[in-house]
Amino acid sequence: MDENAIHQWLIDCFGPIQGEMAWNQLSQLPPEVRDQLMSQGVDKLPKPEEVQALMQAFASGGLNTPSEMQQTVEQGPINVKLATSIALQKANEGGQSTVNAEDGESARKAISEANLWLDTACEFNPAPGEMQVLTRAGWVEQTLDAWAQFAAPVAQSMNNALSSVMSERFGDSFNGEVAGMFAGPVPIPLPEGMNNPAQLMKLLGNTSFAMQLGHAAGDLSQEVRGSYDQGIALLKNPAGALIVQNALEYAKSLGIDEHEVLAFLALQEAAHARLFASVPWLMPRFEALIGKYARGIDIDLDAMESQLRDAGAMDPESISDAVNLTKVAIPDTPEQKEALASLENLLAIVEGWVDSVTWRAGMAHIPHIEQLREMLRRERAVGGPAQRTFESLLGLNLRPKRIREAAALWDRIGAEEGDAARDGKWVHPDMLPGLPSEATQTPATTEAETTDNGTQNAISSDANLSANAKTPDSIDWDAELSKLLEDNQSADSEENSDQGQTNPENREQDGNLDETGSDEDADHDTDSRDEGETGDNGAETQEQ
């Protein structure tokens, strides 16, 4: 590396005064250390603006002074301030600083209509308060504390493992203490009390995990459209929120009228909010299951040691792989697998109820509700890139595998017993309907899982996706939506020409025919809605 180039890079990163100080520090290093650092090309160094953004995040995260570093370690396994600062930087890249009046009015109108429609489809009262209309940054600010709480057991396991590896396997290399660490080519002296290798690794682990959490949350802020998108309550406001910029961009990407999409997303959010507000045991049950799984995570110390040896330097970014669960976690224990299965089952039951109620509430008001519902089901089954990254960081899978099956189950209960009896099953977890065992999902399955002509409903979407060897990254959502829209276009045209006003029963029947056709082109995920749906008089249309 040319000395003039690194000199200029330091000035660009830290300004003329601090840049010169950093250059003087670098010049005073032992020749062998300096030569090793200078052997890197300038092109391998981060851009000055990236360094400045990171320094700003570190300042916001309380890493300015030795005393702040010490406090950060003592406050917990995750530096939430740092994670929030980094996430906000990501969220504000292309994000609106405020919700403009027109978008806010459209969202609030959709929210108001959604609650009116839900009054006719479920027995639960609206959640207390008013649903918010948030920016991406607002979503980060209001949800990151909850994510950090879920991630804390994972981060604690990481920090303890890092400390153990450093003390037990690298201790001799440091003669009991560390004089400093490197952030790129800049040496950073360590304060007294932080030069113990084990304590240092806790700081590095705390910081590295917070950086990854912040980046993941920032990326996720550009995907989420509602506060309940992950299927759990994350906001302190029980009424939930819409992230209106993302919702409108989603409508544009689908090519569907934005008012329809906003109405559909508002229905989804309001249905979640009513359920969680009316069922006091629901969120504590999720927290218990998530905690049980996270506390069982164990770290492979050999794998972590290998990742640390491969790290180019002892700084938060270089050791990121050492705190990555996908690279250092030991496979799930039987207890963890049990907790994860219970979590996935409860998520499916929740999402199935929301799916069923949303469809009933909106079928007469949202022309493309079938296509929107189908796209949402598929997205929930596989998750977006940011969501998968986020889940791998936390060690959690918050995607319901059997949402179709659960929706069909709630449809059937509503048709047979009525809305009051259906919603009354949430009074206690023991009263919830159970999904059939996945082991029984064979072609020769039960009557409840077949149509009248004996054709089995392919309602386990994840299984079908696996069977067809489609990975999340291989799915072209635009192409999938085009298929759904093309398959429904001719049927919609005929319906509009034959009827001046479509009644709910005919819409329901046409939707089922349309969706069945579209599913044959997409992973054979045949909709199970035709089990137990009702017409205007509530009569059941499928015999069990």
C-alpha positions as CSV (number, residue, x, y, z in Angstrom):
1,M,0.0,0.0,0.0
2,D,1.3,3.4,-0.9
3,E,2.1,5.5,2.2
4,N,0.6,8.6,0.6
5,A,-2.6,6.7,-0.2
6,I,-3.1,5.5,3.3
7,H,-2.2,8.9,4.7
8,Q,-4.9,10.5,2.5
9,W,-7.4,7.8,3.4
10,L,-6.9,8.5,7.1
11,I,-7.4,12.3,6.5
12,D,-10.6,11.6,4.5
13,C,-11.9,9.3,7.2
14,F,-11.1,11.3,10.3
15,G,-10.5,14.9,9.1
16,P,-7.2,16.8,8.9
17,I,-6.4,16.9,12.7
18,Q,-7.5,13.4,13.8
19,G,-6.3,12.0,10.5
20,E,-2.8,13.3,11.2
21,M,-3.0,11.8,14.7
22,A,-3.9,8.4,13.3
23,W,-1.1,8.6,10.8
24,N,1.4,9.4,13.6
25,Q,0.1,6.5,15.6
26,L,0.5,4.2,12.6
27,S,4.0,5.5,12.0
28,Q,5.0,4.6,15.5
29,L,4.0,1.0,15.3
30,P,6.8,-1.7,15.2
31,P,8.0,-2.1,11.6
32,E,6.8,-5.7,11.2
33,V,3.3,-4.7,12.4
34,R,3.2,-1.6,10.2
35,D,4.4,-3.5,7.2
36,Q,1.7,-6.2,7.7
37,L,-1.0,-3.5,7.8
38,M,0.5,-1.6,4.8
39,S,0.5,-4.7,2.7
40,Q,-3.2,-4.4,2.2
41,G,-4.4,-2.4,-0.8
42,V,-6.4,0.8,-0.4
43,D,-9.2,-0.8,-2.4
44,K,-9.7,-3.3,0.5
45,L,-10.3,-0.6,3.1
46,P,-13.8,0.7,3.7
47,K,-14.9,3.9,2.0
48,P,-14.3,7.1,4.1
49,E,-18.1,7.7,4.3
50,E,-18.6,4.2,5.7
51,V,-16.0,4.8,8.4
52,Q,-17.6,8.1,9.3
53,A,-21.1,6.5,9.5
54,L,-19.7,3.7,11.7
55,M,-18.0,6.3,14.0
56,Q,-21.2,8.2,14.3
57,A,-23.0,5.0,15.2
58,F,-20.3,4.1,17.8
59,A,-20.7,7.5,19.3
60,S,-24.5,7.1,19.5
61,G,-23.9,3.6,20.9
62,G,-21.9,4.9,23.9
63,L,-18.4,3.8,22.8
64,N,-16.7,7.1,22.9
65,T,-14.8,6.9,26.2
66,P,-13.3,4.1,28.3
67,S,-16.0,4.5,31.0
68,E,-18.7,4.2,28.3
69,M,-17.1,1.0,27.0
70,Q,-17.2,-0.4,30.6
71,Q,-20.8,0.5,31.0
72,T,-21.7,-1.1,27.7
73,V,-20.4,-4.4,28.8
74,E,-22.2,-4.1,32.2
75,Q,-25.5,-3.2,30.6
76,G,-26.2,-6.5,28.9
77,P,-25.1,-8.8,26.0
78,I,-26.4,-6.4,23.3
79,N,-25.5,-2.7,22.8
80,V,-29.0,-1.7,21.9
81,K,-28.1,2.0,21.4
82,L,-25.5,1.0,18.7
83,A,-27.9,-1.5,17.1
84,T,-30.6,1.2,16.9
85,S,-28.2,3.8,15.5
86,I,-27.0,1.5,12.7
87,A,-30.5,0.4,11.9
88,L,-31.7,4.0,11.6
89,Q,-28.9,4.8,9.2
90,K,-30.1,1.8,7.0
91,A,-33.7,2.7,7.4
92,N,-33.1,6.3,6.3
93,E,-31.4,5.3,3.1
94,G,-34.2,6.0,0.6
95,G,-36.7,6.2,3.4
96,Q,-39.1,9.1,4.0
97,S,-38.3,11.2,7.0
98,T,-42.1,11.8,7.6
99,V,-45.3,10.5,6.2
100,N,-46.8,13.1,3.9
101,A,-50.4,14.2,4.3
102,E,-51.8,12.4,1.3
103,D,-50.3,9.0,2.2
104,G,-51.3,9.4,5.8
105,E,-54.9,10.2,4.9
106,S,-55.0,7.2,2.5
107,A,-53.7,4.9,5.2
108,R,-56.0,6.2,7.9
109,K,-59.0,5.8,5.6
110,A,-58.0,2.2,5.0
111,I,-57.6,1.6,8.7
112,S,-61.0,3.0,9.5
113,E,-62.7,0.9,6.8
114,A,-60.8,-2.2,8.0
115,N,-62.2,-1.9,11.5
116,L,-65.8,-1.4,10.2
117,W,-65.5,-4.5,8.0
118,L,-64.0,-6.6,10.8
119,D,-66.9,-5.8,13.0
120,T,-69.0,-8.0,10.8
121,A,-66.5,-10.9,10.6
122,C,-65.3,-11.5,14.2
123,E,-66.4,-11.1,17.8
124,F,-63.3,-9.4,19.1
125,N,-63.4,-5.7,19.8
126,P,-60.9,-3.2,18.2
127,A,-57.6,-3.0,20.1
128,P,-57.2,0.0,22.4
129,G,-55.7,3.1,20.9
130,E,-55.3,4.0,17.2
131,M,-53.3,2.2,14.6
132,Q,-50.2,4.3,13.8
133,V,-48.9,5.2,10.3
134,L,-45.1,5.0,10.6
135,T,-42.0,5.6,8.5
136,R,-39.3,3.0,8.3
137,A,-37.3,4.8,11.0
138,G,-40.4,4.8,13.2
139,W,-40.7,1.1,12.9
140,V,-37.0,0.7,13.9
141,E,-37.4,2.9,16.9
142,Q,-40.5,1.2,18.2
143,T,-39.5,-2.4,17.6
144,L,-35.8,-2.8,18.1
145,D,-36.1,-3.1,21.9
146,A,-38.4,-6.0,21.5
147,W,-36.0,-7.7,19.0
148,A,-33.1,-7.1,21.4
149,Q,-35.1,-8.8,24.2
150,F,-35.7,-11.9,22.1
151,A,-32.0,-11.9,21.0
152,A,-30.5,-11.4,24.5
153,P,-30.2,-15.1,25.4
154,V,-28.5,-15.8,22.1
155,A,-26.1,-12.9,22.5
156,Q,-25.4,-13.9,26.1
157,S,-24.4,-17.4,25.0
158,M,-22.2,-15.9,22.3
159,N,-20.4,-13.5,24.7
160,N,-19.9,-16.3,27.3
161,A,-18.5,-18.6,24.6
162,L,-16.2,-15.8,23.2
163,S,-14.9,-15.2,26.7
164,S,-14.3,-18.9,27.3
165,V,-12.5,-19.4,24.0
166,M,-10.3,-16.3,24.6
167,S,-9.4,-17.3,28.1
168,E,-8.9,-21.0,27.7
169,R,-7.5,-21.3,24.1
170,F,-5.9,-18.0,23.4
171,G,-4.8,-16.9,26.8
172,D,-1.1,-17.7,26.4
173,S,-0.9,-15.6,23.3
174,F,-1.6,-12.4,25.2
175,N,0.4,-13.0,28.4
176,G,-2.7,-12.2,30.5
177,E,-3.6,-8.9,28.9
178,V,-4.1,-7.0,25.6
179,A,-2.5,-3.6,25.0
180,G,-4.8,-2.5,22.2
181,M,-6.8,-3.6,19.2
182,F,-7.0,-2.5,15.6
183,A,-9.9,-0.9,13.8
184,G,-8.7,-1.2,10.2
185,P,-5.1,0.2,10.3
186,V,-5.7,2.4,13.3
187,P,-4.5,1.2,16.7
188,I,-7.0,1.8,19.5
189,P,-5.5,1.8,23.1
190,L,-7.6,-0.1,25.6
191,P,-8.6,1.5,28.9
192,E,-7.6,-0.1,32.2
193,G,-10.0,-2.9,33.1
194,M,-10.7,-3.7,29.5
195,N,-7.3,-5.2,28.7
196,N,-8.3,-8.5,30.1
197,P,-8.8,-10.8,27.1
198,A,-12.1,-12.3,28.4
199,Q,-13.5,-8.8,29.2
200,L,-12.3,-7.5,25.8
201,M,-14.1,-10.3,24.0
202,K,-17.3,-9.5,25.8
203,L,-17.0,-5.9,24.5
204,L,-16.2,-7.1,21.0
205,G,-19.0,-9.7,21.0
206,N,-21.5,-7.2,22.4
207,T,-20.5,-4.7,19.7
208,S,-20.3,-7.2,16.8
209,F,-23.7,-8.7,17.6
210,A,-25.2,-5.2,17.9
211,M,-23.8,-4.2,14.5
212,Q,-25.2,-7.3,12.9
213,L,-28.6,-6.8,14.6
214,G,-28.6,-3.2,13.5
215,H,-27.8,-4.0,9.9
216,A,-30.4,-6.8,9.8
217,A,-33.1,-4.6,11.4
218,G,-32.3,-1.8,9.0
219,D,-32.7,-4.1,6.0
220,L,-35.9,-5.5,7.4
221,S,-37.3,-2.0,7.9
222,Q,-37.5,-1.7,4.1
223,E,-39.6,-4.9,3.7
224,V,-42.1,-4.8,6.6
225,R,-45.5,-3.3,5.8
226,G,-47.2,-3.8,9.2
227,S,-46.0,-4.2,12.8
228,Y,-47.5,-7.7,13.0
229,D,-45.7,-9.0,9.8
230,Q,-43.6,-11.4,11.9
231,G,-46.8,-12.8,13.5
232,I,-46.1,-11.4,17.0
233,A,-46.8,-8.1,18.8
234,L,-43.7,-5.9,18.8
235,L,-45.0,-2.4,19.4
236,K,-46.0,-1.0,22.7
237,N,-49.1,0.3,20.9
238,P,-51.5,-2.7,20.8
239,A,-53.4,-1.3,17.8
240,G,-50.4,-1.9,15.6
241,A,-49.1,0.2,12.7
242,L,-48.7,0.4,8.9
243,I,-45.4,1.3,7.4
244,V,-47.0,3.3,4.6
245,Q,-44.0,3.9,2.3
246,N,-43.4,0.1,2.1
247,A,-47.1,-0.6,1.7
248,L,-47.4,1.8,-1.3
249,E,-44.2,0.4,-2.9
250,Y,-45.6,-3.1,-2.5
251,A,-48.8,-2.0,-4.3
252,K,-46.7,-0.5,-7.1
253,S,-44.6,-3.7,-7.5
254,L,-47.8,-5.8,-7.7
255,G,-49.5,-3.5,-10.2
256,I,-52.7,-3.5,-8.0
257,D,-54.5,-0.3,-7.0
258,E,-52.9,1.1,-3.9
259,H,-56.2,1.7,-2.2
260,E,-57.0,-2.1,-2.5
261,V,-53.5,-3.0,-1.1
262,L,-53.7,-0.6,1.7
263,A,-57.2,-1.9,2.7
264,F,-56.0,-5.5,2.6
265,L,-52.9,-4.7,4.7
266,A,-54.9,-2.7,7.2
267,L,-57.3,-5.6,7.5
268,Q,-54.4,-7.9,8.3
269,E,-52.9,-5.5,10.8
270,A,-56.2,-4.8,12.5
271,A,-57.2,-8.5,12.7
272,H,-53.8,-9.3,14.4
273,A,-54.3,-6.3,16.8
274,R,-57.8,-7.5,17.8
275,L,-56.6,-11.0,18.4
276,F,-53.6,-10.1,20.5
277,A,-55.5,-7.4,22.5
278,S,-58.4,-9.8,23.2
279,V,-56.3,-12.9,24.1
280,P,-54.1,-11.9,27.1
281,W,-52.2,-15.2,27.2
282,L,-51.1,-15.2,23.6
283,M,-48.0,-12.9,23.6
284,P,-46.7,-14.3,26.9
285,R,-47.0,-17.8,25.3
286,F,-44.9,-16.7,22.3
287,E,-42.3,-15.1,24.6
288,A,-42.1,-18.3,26.7
289,L,-41.6,-20.5,23.6
290,I,-39.0,-18.1,22.0
291,G,-37.2,-17.9,25.3
292,K,-37.2,-21.6,25.8
293,Y,-35.7,-22.1,22.3
294,A,-33.1,-19.3,22.6
295,R,-31.9,-20.3,26.1
296,G,-31.2,-23.8,24.7
297,I,-28.8,-22.5,22.1
298,D,-25.3,-23.8,22.7
299,I,-22.1,-22.8,20.9
300,D,-19.5,-25.0,19.3
301,L,-16.3,-23.7,20.9
302,D,-14.1,-25.4,18.3
303,A,-16.0,-23.8,15.5
304,M,-15.8,-20.4,17.2
305,E,-12.1,-20.8,17.8
306,S,-11.7,-21.6,14.1
307,Q,-13.6,-18.5,13.1
308,L,-11.5,-16.3,15.5
309,R,-8.3,-17.7,14.0
310,D,-9.5,-16.9,10.5
311,A,-10.5,-13.3,11.5
312,G,-8.2,-10.8,10.0
313,A,-8.1,-8.6,13.1
314,M,-9.6,-8.3,16.6
315,D,-12.3,-5.8,15.8
316,P,-16.1,-6.1,15.8
317,E,-16.4,-6.5,12.1
318,S,-13.7,-9.1,11.7
319,I,-15.1,-11.4,14.4
320,S,-18.7,-11.2,13.0
321,D,-18.5,-14.8,11.8
322,A,-17.6,-15.9,15.3
323,V,-21.0,-14.6,16.5
324,N,-23.0,-15.9,13.6
325,L,-25.3,-18.8,14.7
326,T,-25.2,-20.4,11.3
327,K,-21.5,-21.0,11.7
328,V,-21.0,-21.7,15.4
329,A,-24.2,-23.0,16.8
330,I,-24.6,-26.7,17.9
331,P,-27.6,-28.4,16.3
332,D,-30.9,-28.1,18.1
333,T,-31.6,-30.3,21.1
334,P,-34.8,-32.3,21.4
335,E,-36.2,-29.7,23.8
336,Q,-35.4,-26.9,21.3
337,K,-37.0,-28.9,18.5
338,E,-40.1,-29.3,20.6
339,A,-40.2,-25.6,21.4
340,L,-39.7,-24.7,17.8
341,A,-42.5,-27.0,16.7
342,S,-44.9,-25.5,19.2
343,L,-43.9,-22.0,18.1
344,E,-44.5,-22.8,14.4
345,N,-47.8,-24.5,15.3
346,L,-49.0,-21.5,17.3
347,L,-47.9,-19.1,14.6
348,A,-49.9,-21.1,12.0
349,I,-53.0,-21.1,14.2
350,V,-52.7,-17.3,14.6
351,E,-52.0,-16.6,11.0
352,G,-54.7,-19.0,9.9
353,W,-57.3,-17.2,12.0
354,V,-56.2,-13.8,10.7
355,D,-56.3,-15.2,7.1
356,S,-59.8,-16.6,7.5
357,V,-61.2,-13.5,9.2
358,T,-59.5,-11.1,6.8
359,W,-60.9,-12.9,3.8
360,R,-64.5,-12.9,5.3
361,A,-64.3,-9.2,6.2
362,G,-62.8,-8.0,2.9
363,M,-64.2,-10.4,0.2
364,A,-67.1,-8.0,-0.7
365,H,-64.9,-4.9,-0.7
366,I,-61.4,-5.8,-2.2
367,P,-61.7,-7.1,-5.8
368,H,-58.2,-8.6,-5.8
369,I,-58.4,-10.1,-2.3
370,E,-57.7,-13.7,-3.6
371,Q,-54.5,-12.7,-5.4
372,L,-53.3,-10.6,-2.4
373,R,-54.1,-13.3,0.0
374,E,-52.2,-15.9,-2.1
375,M,-49.1,-13.7,-2.5
376,L,-49.1,-13.0,1.2
377,R,-49.3,-16.7,2.1
378,R,-46.4,-17.5,-0.1
379,E,-44.3,-14.7,1.2
380,R,-45.0,-15.7,4.8
381,A,-44.0,-19.3,3.9
382,V,-40.6,-18.4,2.6
383,G,-39.8,-14.9,4.0
384,G,-37.9,-12.2,2.3
385,P,-34.0,-11.9,2.2
386,A,-33.9,-9.5,5.1
387,Q,-36.2,-11.6,7.2
388,R,-34.2,-14.7,6.7
389,T,-31.0,-12.9,7.6
390,F,-32.7,-11.5,10.7
391,E,-34.0,-14.9,11.7
392,S,-30.6,-16.6,11.3
393,L,-29.1,-13.9,13.5
394,L,-31.6,-14.6,16.3
395,G,-31.8,-18.3,15.8
396,L,-35.5,-18.1,15.3
397,N,-37.8,-19.1,12.4
398,L,-40.9,-17.0,12.6
399,R,-42.6,-18.3,9.5
400,P,-45.9,-20.4,9.8
401,K,-45.5,-23.6,7.8
402,R,-49.1,-24.6,7.7
403,I,-51.1,-21.4,7.3
404,R,-53.3,-22.9,4.6
405,E,-54.3,-25.8,6.7
406,A,-55.0,-23.6,9.7
407,A,-57.1,-21.2,7.6
408,A,-59.2,-24.0,6.3
409,L,-59.6,-25.3,9.9
410,W,-60.9,-21.9,11.1
411,D,-63.1,-21.6,8.0
412,R,-64.7,-25.0,8.9
413,I,-65.2,-24.1,12.5
414,G,-66.8,-20.8,11.6
415,A,-69.1,-22.4,9.1
416,E,-70.2,-25.2,11.5
417,E,-70.3,-23.4,14.8
418,G,-70.5,-19.7,14.0
419,D,-68.2,-16.7,14.6
420,A,-68.8,-16.5,18.3
421,A,-67.9,-20.2,18.9
422,R,-64.9,-19.9,16.6
423,D,-63.5,-16.8,18.5
424,G,-64.4,-18.3,21.8
425,K,-61.8,-21.0,21.4
426,W,-59.1,-18.4,22.1
427,V,-60.3,-18.2,25.8
428,H,-57.6,-20.7,26.8
429,P,-54.8,-22.4,24.9
430,D,-56.2,-25.8,25.7
431,M,-59.3,-25.0,23.7
432,L,-57.5,-24.1,20.5
433,P,-58.1,-26.5,17.6
434,G,-55.2,-28.8,16.8
435,L,-53.7,-29.2,13.3
436,P,-53.5,-32.8,12.1
437,S,-50.1,-34.3,12.6
438,E,-47.7,-33.7,9.7
439,A,-46.9,-37.4,9.7
440,T,-50.5,-38.0,8.7
441,Q,-50.4,-35.7,5.7
442,T,-50.4,-38.4,3.0
443,P,-52.4,-38.8,-0.2
444,A,-54.7,-41.1,1.7
445,T,-55.5,-38.5,4.4
446,T,-58.6,-37.9,6.3
447,E,-62.0,-36.8,4.9
448,A,-61.5,-33.4,6.5
449,E,-58.5,-32.8,4.2
450,T,-60.2,-33.8,0.9
451,T,-62.8,-32.2,-1.3
452,D,-66.1,-33.8,-2.1
453,N,-64.7,-35.5,-5.1
454,G,-61.8,-37.0,-3.1
455,T,-59.2,-34.7,-4.5
456,Q,-56.7,-33.9,-1.7
457,N,-56.1,-30.2,-0.9
458,A,-52.4,-29.5,-0.9
459,I,-52.5,-27.3,2.1
460,S,-49.0,-27.8,3.5
461,S,-47.3,-25.1,1.5
462,D,-43.8,-25.6,2.8
463,A,-43.8,-29.3,2.1
464,N,-44.9,-28.6,-1.4
465,L,-42.3,-26.0,-1.9
466,S,-39.7,-28.5,-0.7
467,A,-41.0,-31.2,-2.9
468,N,-40.8,-29.0,-5.9
469,A,-37.2,-28.0,-5.0
470,K,-38.0,-24.3,-5.0
471,T,-35.9,-22.2,-2.7
472,P,-36.9,-18.8,-1.5
473,D,-34.2,-17.1,-3.6
474,S,-35.4,-18.9,-6.8
475,I,-39.0,-17.6,-6.5
476,D,-39.9,-14.7,-8.9
477,W,-42.7,-13.0,-7.0
478,D,-43.5,-10.8,-10.0
479,A,-43.9,-13.8,-12.2
480,E,-46.0,-15.6,-9.6
481,L,-48.3,-12.6,-9.3
482,S,-48.6,-12.3,-13.1
483,K,-49.8,-15.9,-13.2
484,L,-52.4,-15.2,-10.5
485,L,-53.7,-12.1,-12.3
486,E,-53.8,-13.7,-15.7
487,D,-55.7,-16.7,-14.4
488,N,-58.2,-14.4,-12.7
489,Q,-58.6,-11.8,-15.5
490,S,-61.0,-13.7,-17.7
491,A,-63.1,-14.9,-14.8
492,D,-63.3,-11.3,-13.4
493,S,-64.3,-10.0,-16.8
494,E,-67.1,-12.5,-17.1
495,E,-68.3,-11.8,-13.6
496,N,-68.4,-8.0,-14.1
497,S,-70.2,-8.3,-17.4
498,D,-72.9,-10.7,-16.1
499,Q,-73.6,-8.9,-12.9
500,G,-74.1,-5.3,-12.0
501,Q,-73.1,-6.2,-8.4
502,T,-71.3,-9.2,-7.2
503,N,-72.7,-10.9,-4.2
504,P,-70.3,-12.5,-1.6
505,E,-71.3,-16.1,-2.4
506,N,-70.5,-15.8,-6.1
507,R,-67.3,-14.0,-5.4
508,E,-66.3,-16.7,-3.0
509,Q,-67.0,-19.5,-5.6
510,D,-65.2,-17.7,-8.4
511,G,-62.3,-17.0,-6.1
512,N,-61.9,-20.6,-5.3
513,L,-62.0,-21.7,-9.0
514,D,-59.5,-18.9,-9.9
515,E,-57.1,-19.8,-7.1
516,T,-57.2,-23.5,-7.9
517,G,-56.2,-22.7,-11.4
518,S,-53.4,-20.5,-10.4
519,D,-52.0,-22.9,-7.9
520,E,-51.5,-25.6,-10.5
521,D,-48.9,-23.3,-12.0
522,A,-47.3,-22.5,-8.8
523,D,-45.9,-25.3,-6.6
524,H,-49.3,-27.2,-6.6
525,D,-50.3,-25.2,-3.5
526,T,-54.0,-25.8,-4.0
527,D,-56.1,-23.5,-1.8
528,S,-58.1,-25.2,0.9
529,R,-60.6,-22.3,1.1
530,D,-63.3,-24.4,-0.5
531,E,-63.4,-26.5,2.7
532,G,-66.1,-25.1,5.0
533,E,-66.8,-21.8,3.3
534,T,-70.2,-20.3,3.6
535,G,-72.6,-18.3,1.5
536,D,-74.8,-15.4,2.7
537,N,-76.9,-17.7,4.8
538,G,-73.9,-19.3,6.5
539,A,-74.6,-22.8,5.3
540,E,-71.6,-25.0,5.0
541,T,-70.6,-25.7,1.4
542,Q,-68.4,-28.8,2.0
543,E,-69.3,-32.0,3.8
544,Q,-66.8,-33.3,6.2
